[in-house]
């Protein structure tokens, strides 16, 4: 699965792709497939901390000013979605960019679906006003969308974020992006057409395999 995610990221063609992992088997799988991987410490509390260690190792001179964090459980991720997450960073005030999609029926009540509250007003990019697992509108207002946990960080914003202590709302909701909002950092979201299929269970894995067998193009590799 990690090789498929690496391929989708490579197909996005936005820059060098490196897999950061604490598991030697993941590193070996990527290397055997012809990709780049870096071993990281096993005790990182989040993916953001892991990619920060990796980028410090791989790019100590900070030649790259944007880092995109793609989770390893999205083998069917559309490369266009990876490219889309860069668009909000065209706004200089944006520290972190992410993705959102329309909620499906019933998702607003599901705590397993993270909601991003924003006001797109017919546009494809908007500032994230709040994130929550619940359905109660935040004081900031906005409309709820399905949040997709794919992020593009400015290099300086990533360094600042991982240095921050967890905030109270982050711990209450178990959503690390709230740490950034609580610290006054700006997160903007790009609106995309669909939520990528993620693999969380053995049943999800079988479904992903079935979908990949029926889809044309690179995802069938």
N, C-alpha and C positions, 0 to 999 in steps of 0.2 A: 504493500500500500504506500509506503513512504517513497518508493521509486516512482509510483504514479504521480504523487503530489509534486515531487521534484520535476518530473516531466512537464506537468501543467505550468509550474513556475518558470521553467526554461522557455516554454512556448510563449509566455507573456512577453519575452524579449525586452525587458526594461533594465537589465543589468546583470551582474554576476549573481549566480544562485548558489548558496551554500546551505547545507543541512546541519543544524546544530543539535546535538543529542548527547545525552549522558550514557546511552545504551550502546555498547560496542557493536552489537549486532546491526543496529540501524546505520551506524557509520560504515560498517563493512558492506552492507547492502548497497549503499550509495556509491561507494568507491568501486565496487564490482560492476555497477551499471555505468561507470564512466563519469560520475559526478564528483563534486567536492563536498567534503563533510569535515566538521570539526567536533572533537570531543569536548564536552563541557562538564562542569561539576554536577553531581547528582542532587545537590541539596537546594537548587533554586526554587523559590516559592512560586514563580510564575514564568511564562514564556518570555515575557519582556526582559526579565533578569537574565534568562538564558541567552537571548539574542544579543544583549548588551555585552556579556562576556565574550561571545563569539566575535562580534564586530571589533571589540578592543584587541582581540588576538589577531584577526585577519587584516584589519585596517588601522593600525596604531597611529598613522599620520592623519587620519580623518579625511582621506581623499573623497569618500562618499558622504554626502550630506543628508541623505535620506535612507532609511532602513525600513523595508517592508517585512512584516511578520506574517507568514502564512502557516496555519496550523497543519499538522501532519495527518489529520484524519479526513481530508477533503480530496479524495482521489478523482472526483468528477468535477472539480472546480473549473469553471470556465476561465481560461487565461484572460479574457476581456475584463473579468471582474478584478483581476490583479492589476491590470492597467488602470481601471477606473478609480482605484483607491488613491492614485496619485493626484487626481484632478483637484481635490480640495486644497492641496498644498500650493496651488497657484495664488491663493490668498495669503499674503505675507503674515497676517496675524494668526493663521492656523498653525497650531503646534503638532497636532496629531490628526490624521485622517482615518476614516473608517467607512463601512458600507451599511446600507439599510435597504430593506425591501418591504413591500406592502404586506400587512398581516393577513394570514389566511383565516377563514371563519373558525372561531373558537380559540385562537392563539392568544387573544388579549387576556383570557382568564388563566392561561397556563403559566405557572411559575418557571417551568423549564425553558420557556421562550423569553429571552431578554428583550425588553422593549426600549427602543430609542425614541425619545420625544423630540420632535423638530417641526418646523413650519417651512415646508419647501415652496409653497405658494406658486406651484406650476414650474418650479425650477428643478434641476437635478442635483444641486448641491445646497446644503443648508447647515447651519450651526446646530450641533447637538445641545439641546437645552437640559436634558436629563436622561438617565438610564434607570430602569427598574425591572424587577421581576413581576411586580403586581400590576393591577389594572387601574389604580387610582392616579388620575392626572396630577402631575407635579405642580407646585406653585408657579413655576416658570411658564406653564401652559404648553401649547404645541399639540401635535397629533402623534399618536403612537405608531411606530413602525417596527418591523422585525429587525433586530440588530444582528448583523453578521460580524463575527469576531475576527476580522482581518484588518490589520492596522498598518499605516505608513507613518513613521515617526521622523520628524526632523532629528538629526543626530544630537543636537543640543537638548532637544525636548526629551529624547530617550534617556540621556544621561541625568537630566533633572528628575525625571519620573522615577527611575529606579533608586534614586537617593532619598526619595520621600518616604516617610513612615506610612503604614496603612492608615487610612482615615476611618472615622467611625461609621460613615455610611457604606464605605467599601466592605467593612467587616460585617455589617448588618445584612447587606444584600449579596455578599460574596461576589462582587463585581469590581475588578481592579481599576476599570476606567473611571470609577467614581473618585478614586484618589486624585486623578488628574483634574477633574472638574472642581473638587473641593480645594485644590491648591491654586485655582484660578487659571489653569491651563485651558486652552481652547481646542475643542474637538469639533471638526466639521465632518459631515457625512455625504457620500455620493449615493444617489438612489439608483439601484440596479433592478433588473426585471425579476430576478428569482433568487431564492435562498439556495445555496449549494447544498447538495446532499452530504451529510456528515456520517461517519461510521463510528457508532458508540457501542454496538452490541454485535454478537456473532450473526444475528439475523440481518443487521444492517450490512455487514460484510458480504453476505450471500446476495443481498439485493444489489449492492454495488457491483459485484462480479457479473450479475445478470444484466444490469444496465450497460456495463462496458462491453459486453458481448454483442449487444444490439445497436450500439452507437457507432456511426462511421467516424473515420478520422483518427488522429493521434491517440485518443483516449482508449483505443482498442489494443494498443501495443502491449 
